[in-house]
Amino acid sequence: MITSEDIKNLFVPIINQSLTAEQLVANIANIAATVAGIIAFFYLLYAGLLYITSGNNPDQAKRAQSAIANVIIGIVVIALSYLLIRVIGNFAVTIIQPK
């Protein structure tokens, strides 16, 4: 049986862990990119379903195609912003802390 002490022991290393600025920015970027990617995936599924069920309705098909294009653009923006954050973060750390 899991006790409250076991739960406290799970969270102690996370709370007491000290992060550098680079690690903090990297963690935030990873979480944000992951959440945005999951949202984009489900929106792509919705747009695909909308397109499949459009049948002979050209307005719904056009709306679905627009949604699919928007998702693809969003995925590209997510990837580029993640890349930009990581590159700028690594560059800033090398300026602040030369090796």
N, C-alpha and C positions, 0 to 999 in steps of 0.2 A: 504494500500500500504506500502511496506517495504522501508524504507529510508536508506541512508548511515549511519545515526546515530544509527539506530537499529542494523545494522551489526557491527558497532564498539562496541556497548554495549554487543554483543554476545561474542566477543573475549577478552574483557577486563579482565574478571575473569580468563581466561586461561593464559593470559600473566602475570598478577600480582600474580599468584599463586606461592608460593614458595614450592619446593619439596625437600624432604630429598634425600640422596643418595640412600637409599633403595627403595623409591618410584620411583625414576628416573630409576633405573635398572629394577624394576618390570614392569614399563610402557614400557620400550624398549623391554623387554623379551616378554611381552604380544603381542605387535604389531608385533614383528618378528615371533613369533610362529603362530599368526593368519594369517599373509601373507603367510608364508611357508605352513601352513595347507590348505589354499585356493588353492595355486599353486599345491600342491600334490593332492588335490581332483580333480581338472580339468585334471591333467595329468593321474590320475586313470580313469577318464571318457574316455579320449582319448585312453588309452591302452585297456580298455574294448571294446570300439567301434572298435578298430583295430582287436581285437580278434574275435568279433562277425562277422565282415565282411571278415575274412580271408578265409572262405569257405574251399576249398580243397588245399589252398596254405600253405604248411607246413612252409615255410620260414617266412611268415607273422605271422603265429600263434606262431612260436617260438619267433619272435621279440616282439609280444604282451605279451607273457608270461614273457619274460625277463623284459619288461617295468613294468608289474604288480609287479613282484618281487622287482624291484628297487623302486617303489613307496612305497611298504610295508616297505622296509628297511629304506627309507627316513622318513616315518612317525614315525618309532621307534626312529630314530636318532633325529628328531625334539622333540619328547616327552622327551627323555632322556636329551637332552641339555637344554630344558626348566626346567626340574626338577633339573638338576645340577646347573643351574644359580640361581634358587630360593633358593635351599638349601645353596649354598655357600654365597649368598647375605644375607640370614637370619643369618647364622653362623657368617659372618663378622660383621654384625651389633651388635650381642650380644657380640662379643669380644671388639668392639670399644666402645659401649655404654652398659655396664652391667646394669641390672635392679636391 
